[in-house]
Amino acid sequence: MRFLLATAALLVLAGCTVTSIDPAKMTPAEFEARPDYMMIVPSVPKGVKVIGPVKADLCRKTKQDPVFSKEDVFRALKREAARQGATALAEVNSTWVDSGTRRCLEEGTASGIAFVRVPH
């Protein structure tokens, strides 16, 4: 009986494969779903297709609204870049205001230049 269970387990595992993610081959749609894989570089490299400037704003208007982090602001920026067809970002800047503004208790903004990486 143990032999049958072990054999069945091996057959199930034989169909499993390890997948690795190669950000250089990801599409904008894949980056929108998995923004943490999008690359940010200091300046726009030569020879790439520049999409243009992108911006993301997150605002916590009330104490009942969920708290967001600076990483959430960068993820929102990456998603916006991907929506516009980009696969990478450059010249990214961010601001964070947690003392309250006229419209938000906390506000995070990030901006950058979206571009399409040249495939390797």
N, C-alpha and C positions, 0 to 999 in steps of 0.2 A: 504494500500500500504506500509506504514511504517513497519507493522508487517511482510509482506512478505520479505522486504529488510533485516530486522533484523534477520529473520529466515534463510535466505540465507547466511548471514554473519556468523551466528553461525555454520551452516553446514560446511562452508569452514574452519572455525577455528577449528572445531572438528577434522579435519584430520591432523592438525598441532601438532607436538610434540616438546618438548624441548629436544635437544640433548646435552649431556655433553661429554667432551673428557676426557678419562682416559689414561694419558700417560703410565701408567704401562701396559696397554693392547695394545698399539700401535705397529704396525709392522715397520720394517725398511722402507718399501715403504711409509707408512703414515708419518714417520719422515722426509723422503726426501721431501714430499709435504708440511709438516708443521714443519720445523726445530725448531721453537721457543719452541716447547714442549719437545725437547730432554733435558734430565737432564745432568748437568755437576757437578761432585763431585771432591773433592780434591785428592783422591787416589783411585786406583782400589780396589773395595770390594773383599773380599774372596768369593770363590765359584761361580764366574761368568765366562763366556766364553770370553776370551780375543781375540779380532780380531787382534789388533796390532796398531802400530803408524799410525796416519793420519795427513795430513797437507793440508792447503789451503792457497793460495796466491791470492791477488787481486792487480792489478796494474793499475794505471791511467797514461797512456802513453802520452796523449796530453790534452790540456785544453778543447778540445771538448768532450773528454770522460766523461761519467757521474761520478760525485763525489760519493764516497762510504763512509760509516761510519764504525766504529769499530764493530758495531752490524752486519753489512753486512759480515764482515770477519768471525765472529763467526757463522753466518748462513751458510756461505760457508763451514766451517769446519764441522758443523753438517750434512749438506747434503752429504759431502764426506764420513763421518762415516756411514751414513745410506746406501749409495751406496755399501759400503763394508759389509753390513749386521749388523751393530751395532744399538743398541737402547739407548746407553748412552756414555758419554765421561768422562775421568778422566785426571788429571795432565795436564790441558790445560794451554798453554803459548801463549803469543801473542807479536808481535812487530809492531810498527807503525812508518813509516818514511815519514814525510811530507815535508822534505826539498829538495827532489829530489835526485834520484840516477842516475846511468848511464842509466838505462832502464826505470825508472818510475818517474813521478812527485810526486806521492804519492804511497806508497806501504804498504799493510797490510798483515801480515802473522800470522797464528794461527796453533798450533799443539797440539796433545794430544794422549791419548791412547783410542782407541775405544773398547767397549765391549758390550756384550749382557746381559741386566738385567735379573735377576732371577724372573720369574713371582710370584706374591703373591698368 
